[in-house]
Amino acid sequence: MFRAARLFIGQILGAPRAVGAVLPSSRALGEAMVEPIDFAKARVIVEFGAGTGALTAAIVPHLTPQHRYLGIELNAAFVDHLRQEFPKLTFVAASVEDLDKILAEHGIEQIDAIICGLPWASLPLAVQERAFGHVSRFLVRDGLFITFAYLQGLVFPGARALRRRFDTIFSKVSRTRIIWGNVPPAFAYVCRK
């Protein structure tokens, strides 16, 4: 854990906009994000923005040999760390805007659940458009897309735009409770296709 925190801080000091967070997500936030997933039905799990593995650690206890997990992380140093921490899982150093190519390379045709740790507010709109186009295309009917938002970010126009985007793609959007112990406090959007 200390190694992950040191790596995270080093990466954020080098490229704060690329990391998009001040600290890794808390265990409580990870558990709140994983809770809505029915792992008996959801067999293909993809994680966007796996970072140093804070959300991955919440996913791992639910995985069985019947599950397929794929973690996508743009930061190569984080990917190296993830491969060491979770050697049985598959991670790729890539952008989610190339999800179609990534899935094809790994023989995945559909996704049952996406756990997302990406900093949507700091991503260019073109990247967001491509990423959500892929989510709409590859997420199965009744599949889940779960991402978090910081509580203080709700006042910004980007938060309202993200919510409008959710309403055009998903049939149902709800929110988890606020995780006050996360820094900063956060909640997750649970989006069902």
Secondary structure, 3 states (H helix, E strand, C coil): CHHHHHHHHHHHHHCHHHHCCCCCCCHHHHHHHHCCCCCCCCCEEEEECCCCCHHHHHHHHHCCCCCEEEEEECCHHHHHHHHHHCCCCEEEECCHHHHHHHHHHCCCCCEEEEEECCCHHHCCHHHHHHHHHHHHHHEEEEEEEEEEEEHHHHHCHHHHHHHHHHHHHCCEEEECCCECCCCCCEEEEEEEC
